[in-house]
Amino acid sequence: MFNKVVALFTLVSFLLMACNDPSSGQNEKSVETTTTVQDESQQEKDLETETSQTIDEGNVKAEYRVDKENWSFKPIGDANPKVVLLTFDDAPDKYSLAIAQTLKRLEVPAIFFVNGHFLENDENKAMLKEIHKMGFSIGNHTYSHVNLKELNDKEQEREIVKLNNLVEGIIGVRPKYFRAPFGSNTEHSKKVAEKEKMLVMNWTYGYDWEKEYQDKKALTEIMLNSPYLGNGANLLMHDRKWTSEAIEDIVKGFQKKGYEFLDPKLIETPA
């Protein structure tokens, strides 16, 4: 009888120990859940850090200033004068992402000037996020791409500010650069841009909207050999098929000529 009691007591003790064992399935689930939460929290922190590094342009010291006589850029101090700036209007339509991917692979910076009517669907919003995430600067090209000189003051302001609000809602920051459609600035649009702390920027030269240059080879030749090419040139291109096809040859051609590509983050903008 005594042996039966001892055996029963031993069995009960063993079962109680198993229930409280930290290695039991229930505790494993708790540990797994805690680890998952920690991993997700760390991933969120990593994403926040990556985003902060991507969009933090405020601490970079300006090395170039716009020359409004020909919209080129002049060095401040001893910065390299032999630079060109790449800019792309009418983004993000069909080819902006491909252009950005090519430039990213070539480690070349640029500004993508966006229109609001291209950002009315989730696909293009995602495209803008991707372009921004790759480190490219985003500029304001108005919401509807209309000639500002044909609008009253209130309509001009809406075209500019509405787009800034939209862009900020998508990528978290407001554009620092403004380019009016057709280069058609007004006194009021300049005041709005200043209020929004954006640099008004036209261009030195561009050709890809002209019929004779809607071809990879022709566009490459004229961009590299334009009579307007000089130090600090502000190069205008667009979201176009032939531009996307030509951009790598254009980049390599400028590099062979000894030009560096101006990082927009080094351009002096309104405080």
Phi, psi and omega in degrees: 000314180302318180297324179293322179294316179299317181297318180294318179298318180297318181296315180297316180299318180297318180294320178296318178297321180295322181292328182264002182295123179300340181270006180292165185301322182296315180291325176300319180296321179295315179297317180298318180296316179299316180297318179299315179299317179297317180298315180296321179296318179294322178297320178296318178296318179298318180295319179298319179295316180298316180296318180298319179293327181289318189259353182282099179248357188289336184266003180275130180284131181293136179238354182220149180229140182289139174255107187285357175290321178224012177061025174272183182237131180256140179290145172260121182074226186259023177296151182299121180283338186272075180228160170226151179251130176266129176225147182227119180268170176062038179261162346264108180262246187267334190237000183300317182295318178297319177298314180298319180295321177296314180296321179298318179296326180273358179059049182239129180277165179191167172248133173253113178272120189254155174248142183293327183292344174276351185252026181265008176224156185296327182298314181285330174297318178296323178298316179297318177301317181294317179298317179294318181299329178286354175103005182276146179281148182245130179245164181263124179240024182075163184287314190248001181056053177253159176288115185296335180291347179265002183246155174280175186301317181296319180292321177299314181297319179297319179301324184273308186289323179301320179290318178302318179297319180295313180299316179299322179293336182269313186248353175093354179223155179268149178300148178255354185230142180233131175229118179287142174305136180064012183067021188267077179278155173234167177298323181288319179297326178294321179293321178295316179299319179296317179298324180276004179061042177248146175276123175288131188215116171266233181202163178274313174198162177189157188217348194289357174267351180274138188305319183290347180247017177272055184205140184307308185292314182296319180293318179300314182299313184287324179295324182277340186233023178297143176294346180267359180292133177193178181302132177080011184302137179260105190266123180261126171222177185226170173284086182223153182300310183293330177291317178299320180290329186268343193300323181295317179293325178296313179301310182294328178294317177295321179296322177295331178279357177092011180272145169258161181260125184290126175282120181304334181294343180267002181272136178291126180236162179303140182283000000 
